[in-house]
Amino acid sequence: MNQETLNTHRLLCPLPVIRTQDKVKTLQAGDRLTVRCTDPGAMHDIPAWCRINGHKVLETKAENGEYVVVLEVA
């Protein structure tokens, strides 16, 4: 299992989802990706994208103006 982090700070919708999609294409099933965002919309958009594409959301959290989504690649 590989653990990657994607920084999408200062990017607005839909760019955090697009960057997440592009990064996931480079990963293998079972890999984990932590996406760090400053756009609060990403807390809804990235999990919705994961559901559509079969990836598993392991965690979502908001702390100090940063929004974090941890997902497992299907």
N, C-alpha and C positions, 0 to 999 in steps of 0.2 A: 504494500500500500504506500502510495506517495502522498505527501501533504504539501499543498501549494497555497500561496496567498496571492490574491489579486487586489490591488489598490485602485479603486475607482473614485477616489476623492475628487470633488469639484466637478464631476460629470453629472449631467442631468438626464432624466428619462428621454429616450430609451437607451442611452449609452451604457449604463451599468449592466443591463441585460445583454446587450450586444457583446460587450467585452467578456461577460461571463460565458456566453455561448461560444465565442471564439476560443477562450481558454479551455473549456471543457472538451472541445474537439481535439486538443493536444494531449488529453489525459486518458488513462485506461479505466475500465470498470473497477470499482472499489477504491479508486483514488479519492481523496478529500480535497475540497477547495474552500478556502475561507475568503469571502468577498467582503471587503471593507469599503463602505460608501458614506457619503455625506448627504445624499438625496434620500429623504425619508420614504419616497415612493418605492424605492428598491425593496423595502421590507414586504411589500405586497407583490411587486412585479417579479422578483427573482423566484420566490416560492411558487408563484403561478406558472412561470416558465418551467420550473422543475417538475411540477405535476404533469404538465402537457408532454414533457419529454421523458418522463419516467425516472428522473433523478430523485434522490431522497434528501429532504431537508433535515439536517441533524440538530440545528440550533439557529435561533434568531435572537439578537439582543441589540439594545440601544444603550450607548454609554457615552457621555460627554460629547454629544453632537455627532457621534459616529454610529453608523448602523452596520451590523455584522450579520452575514448569513453564511452558515457552514453547511456545505452540501456534500453528498457522496455520489459519485458518478455511477450511473447504471451501465 
